[in-house]
Amino acid sequence: MKSIDKRNYDILIVDDEPLIRQSLFEILRIEGYHAHMSQSAEEALNFLAEQKVDIVLTDMKLPQKSGLELLEEVKKITPDTEVILITGFGSIESAVEAIRKGAYDYICKPINDEEIKSRIQKIIEHKEIVAENLRLREMLAKSNPTSCGQMIGSSAKMQKVYHVIESVATSNATILITGESGTGKGLAARAIHQMDENRCDKPFVEVSCGALSETLLESELFGHVKGAFTGAIRDKEGRFEYARGGTIFLDEIDAFSPMLQVKLLRVLQDGVFERVGDNVTRKTDARIIVATNRPLTELVENGEFREDLYYRINVISIVMPPLRERKEDLDILIKHFLEKYAKKNGKKIAGISDEVRTMFLNYKWPGNIRELENAVEGAVIMSKADAIQKWDVPNSSKFDEAKKRVTAMKIGRSLKEVMEQPERDVILAALEQNAWNRNKAASALGVNRTTLYNKMKKYNIEFKKPK
C-alpha cells in the first residue's frame, strides 16, 4: 500500500476528563493527524454538524448522553465515520452492544498509547483500501462503459467497438461499419458524430441507400438542377451539400450501382461532385461513414463492387457483433427497453419473469437488437402485471421452437443436425419474406447469391416461383 498522509484525516476526541482528553489530543497530533476535542456528546454533535471527521474516539461514560448514544447519533449524521469506544468497564455485554450499534472497535481503560495508535492506524488503512477500490471502480467504469452514445452493453465485444469509436471520432477518416441487420450500425455512426467535437453541432445526415432506385439515390446524394429529369421542377440541394461540416452516413453501401460507385469514389478522393444535370463542380467537407450487412470482399470478388472503392471506404473498420455473441448484455438491454416502453405506455413494470429471461437467453435473435426491442415493446403493451410473463411476449412460439431444438439434441440428434436447423429456418424465412426473390433474400441475409444457392442446395430447399 502507498504511504498514508495522516494530515488528510480528522479525529474527534470526546471525553469529560480534561487530562485524558488532552493526553489523547497530544498523542494524535504528534502522530500527524488533525485532532479535535469535545467534552460532551452535545458539544461533539455540534462540532460534527459543522465539520466531518473520519474517526470519533469517545469515552463510554459521558455526562447527559453516553458514548453509546453518541455512537448512534454519529452514525445517523455520517454513517462512514468510524467510532472507537473507551471504557473502564470491560464487560463482554457492553462490547457486543457497541459493535452491534456500529462501533468499529472497543478499548478498555487504562489506555495504552500504542494500542490507540494501532487501532487508529488499522481504521486509516481500511479507509485507504476502500478509497482505492472506489477509484479503481471509477477507472474501470470509464474504461469499460456500459454505453456509448445510444448503444448499450458492457461485453468485451462492445468494449472493443467503443474503443475504436473513441479513437477515430476526431479524425476525418472514412469509416466502414459492418454487421448483421439490427446490430446498431446507425447508432455507432451517430456516436462517432456526437464524439467529434468539431462536427457534433453540425448536421448528421443518414441515407438508406437500399431503399432508393439508382436515379433517386443519385439525386438524393448529389442534388439536381431544374429540368435534369422529368419531375425536376426546381433546383435541389443534395445530402452531401446539406451535410457540410457534419457527417453523412450511407447505410447499405452495397446497393450502389457501378455508376454511383464511381461518383462516390471521386467524392472520397477529391471531395467534389456535380448535381444531376449540372456541370458546376461543388465541394463537400462532410465526414463519410458507410455501412453494410453484406461481405464486401465477396462482392469485390464477384465484380459487384469496385475494389478501389472498397479500399477507400475501409480505412477504419468497425464490426458490430450480433446479439447471440454478446448475451451478457441481454439483461441491461432488456432493462433499458422495459424502462423506455413502460414510460411511453404509462405503465409500471419492474422486470421480466425467470421463465421469460430463460426463454430470451436460449433464443438466437436473428433480428438482433431490433428484434429484442420489438419483443419487449410488444410485451410491455400486452402486460397487465408488474412483470412480463411468457404470454405477454408476441409470437412466443418462435421461442418454443428454439427450446425444442435444444430438447431434440438431448434425445439423440447430432450437434451438427441441431445447429444446422436454425440456419435452414432463417433461410426459408428470408425467402418467404421476399416472395422467393433470391437476390433480395441474399441481401437480407447478408450473403451473396452464390452462397445462398449453395445453402439452398445443402438443405434441400426447393425454389418456389413467385406467384
Helices and strands as residue ranges (DSSP letters): G 6-8, E 10-14, H 18-31, E 34-38, H 41-50, E 55-59, H 67-77, E 82-87, H 92-100, E 105-108, H 113-143, E 147-148, E 151-152, H 156-168, E 175-178, H 185-195, E 204-208, G 209-211, H 214-222, E 223-224, E 236-237, H 239-242, E 247-251, G 253-255, H 258-270, E 272-274, E 281-283, E 287-292, H 296-301, H 307-313, E 316-319, G 323-325, G 327-329, H 330-344, E 351-352, H 354-362, H 368-382, E 387-388, G 390-392, H 397-410, H 415-433, H 438-445, H 449-458
